[in-house]
Amino acid sequence: MEVAPAPAPRSPTADRSSPKVARRRDELADAALTTLADLGYARTSLREIAANTDFSHGVLHYYFDDRLDLITHAVRRYNAVCVHRYDHVLAGAATAEQLLEGFSDALASTARAEAAQHRLWYDVRSQAMVEPALRADVLEIDATLSAMVWAVVARYAELSGTSPALGPDAVYACVDGAFQLGLLRHLCGDADAVDDLVTAVRALVPRLVSPAGPHLPAQPGR
């Protein structure tokens, strides 16, 4: 008599709509973020993460398809916090000068306190150039960061009675480039890197607006 094969275990992907599974994925990704940031993209595997956390390889493999799934989920979670980090600056600034001071100080604070997490983001974004599986996630994350920077610069323009002189993508490229360079110098041990970042951003943002600048959309277009 033939014995019917045992049913295959349910795929965790099929359960992703479950709030309980979604919460568990968030918890695991948040808890693994420090290890991911320390190891970087190239040295990260589910087994390596399991060896450096309190989670078994089986648990990680159940909730995540592979290391890319875990890495992108963790980076998404971190950047979801980042994009709201400047909300209080936007809400509390009564003048363009206050906004610029608050924004640049907040950038400096996160560069100092969360350098490893930012390094992971730039690592993953660079890998997306050669890893097709990362591209959609990276572009989506980048779009949220671009929208955050654009909101700051557009508000600065409003408070200063000017208009943005560049489009959203160019504005983001300028500010992000300054931040990435400052972060790299900071990671290399340059004691002046973060202070120089503040100086650079405070000089850069006023150059991104113009009294005679073109009228540009209030939100990035992707």
N, C-alpha and C positions, 0 to 999 in steps of 0.2 A: 504494500500500500504506500502510495506516495505521500510524503509529508509536505504540506504546504509551507513554502518559505515564510520565515518570520517577516512581519511588516517592517519596512525600512523606518528608521527613526525619523521623526518629523524634522524637517529643516528649520533651523532658527529663522531663516529668511521668511518663511511662511508665517511666522508668529510676530513679525516686526510691528504689525498693527496693534498688538497687545500693549496696553499701557504698562503692564508689569515688565514685559520684556524691554520696552523702550527705556523705562527707568533703570533697569539693570544695566543696559548697554551704556547709558549715560554715567552711571556710577563707576563702572569698570573703566571707561575711557578717561574720566576725570582722575581716577586713582592711578592710572598708568601714565598720565601725562608727564610726570617728573622723570620717570624712567625713559620714556620716548624722547624727551628733550635732552637728557644726558647722553643717550646712545646715538641719536641721530638716525636718519632714514636708512643709511646703508647697513648699519649694524643691528637694526631692529628686526626681530622675528617674534612670533608668538611665544616660542620656547624661551627666548632671551628675556622677554617681558615677564613671563611666568617665573623665571629664575630670580628676577629682581623685584618681585612683588609678592603679595600674599595669595595670589590667584594661581590655580593650577592651569596647565596648558589645556586641559580638557574643558575647563570653564570658559576660557578665552575663545577656544575654537568653537564652542557651542554658540556663543553670542555674536561672534564675528566670523565672517567667511574666511578671512585671511588677514595678513598684517596690513595690507592696504586699507581694508575696511576699518580696522582699529585705528590706524594712524589718521585717516581722513576724518573719522568721527571725533577723535580727540582734538584735532586741530580745529574742526568746525565748532566744537564746544568752547574751546578757548577763545576763538575769534568772535563768537557770539557775545562773550563778555566784553571783549576789547571794543567792539563797535559802540557799546553803550557807556564806555568809560568817560566819554567827554560830554555826555548829556547835561551834567550839572554845570559844566563850563558854559555850554550854549545857553542854558536857562538862566544862569546867574550873571552873565556879563551885560553890563549896561552900556559899555563903550567898546569900541574896536580895540583899544589898548588893553582893557581888561580881558577881552576874549583871547587876544594873542598871547598875553602873559599866562593865562590859565591853560591854554592849549599847549604851549611850549613846555610849561612846567609839568603837565601831565605826561607828555611824551618822555620827558627826562626821567620822571618817576618810574614809568613802566620799563624804560630801557635799563635802569639800574636794578629794579626788583625782579624783572622777569626776562632777563636776557636770554636764558636757555630756551624758554618757550618761543620767543621771537625767532631765535636761531632755528628752531625746528620748523617754523612756518616758512622761512626763507629756504631752508633745505628742501622741504617738500615742494615748494613752488619751482625751484630749480630742477628738481627731478621730473616735474611734469613736462619739461621740454623733451625728455626722452622716454617717458613712461606714459603711454596713452591712457592707461586706466586712471591716472590722477587728474587728467586735464579738466574734465567737467567740474569736479569738486573744487579744484584750484581756481578756475575762472569764476565760479559762484562765490567763493570766499572773497576773492579779490574784488568782486563787484560790491560786496557789502562794505569792505574797507574803503573803496573808492567813494561810495555814497557818504560814508562818515566824514572823510576829508573834505568832500565837496560841501557838505552841510556847514562845516566850520568856515571854509573860505567864503561861501555864499553869505553867511551871516556876518562875517567880517566886512564884506563889501556893503551889505545893507547898513551896518552900523557906521561905516566910514563914508557913506554917500557915494560909493563908487560901483563899478560893475566888474565881475570877473573878466580878466583879459584873455583867459584861456578856457578851453573846454574841460569837462570833468576828468577825462582820462589824462590830459596833460597836467592838470593841477595835481592829481593823485601821483603821477609819475615824479613830479618835482618834490613833493613832500615825502613820499615814500623813499625816494632816492637819498634824500638828506638823512632820513631816519636809518636806513640800511647802512649807510657809510658810518654814521655815528655809532651804531651798534657794533659794527665790525671793529672799529677802533677800540671801543670799550672792551670787547671780548679779547682783543690783543693786549690789553693791559694799559692802554693809554689813559692816564689819569685825567686828562683834559677833555676826553672825547664827549662826555655827556654835556658838560658846560658849553662846549663848542657847538653841540647840536642845538641847544637852546638859542644861542646867538644866531646860528644859521637860520633856524625856523623864523625867528623874529625879524630877520632881514629879508627872508624869502617871501613870506605871505604878503606883505605890502606890494611886492613886485608882481604878484599874481592878479592884482586888480588895477583898474585904470579908470580915471574920471570919464574918459572918452571911450572906454572899452565897449565892445559889442554887447548887445543884450543876449544872454545865454540862458538855456533852460535851467530851472531850479533843481532838477534831478538828473543824475547821470543817465544817459541813454545807452543801453547795451543791446 
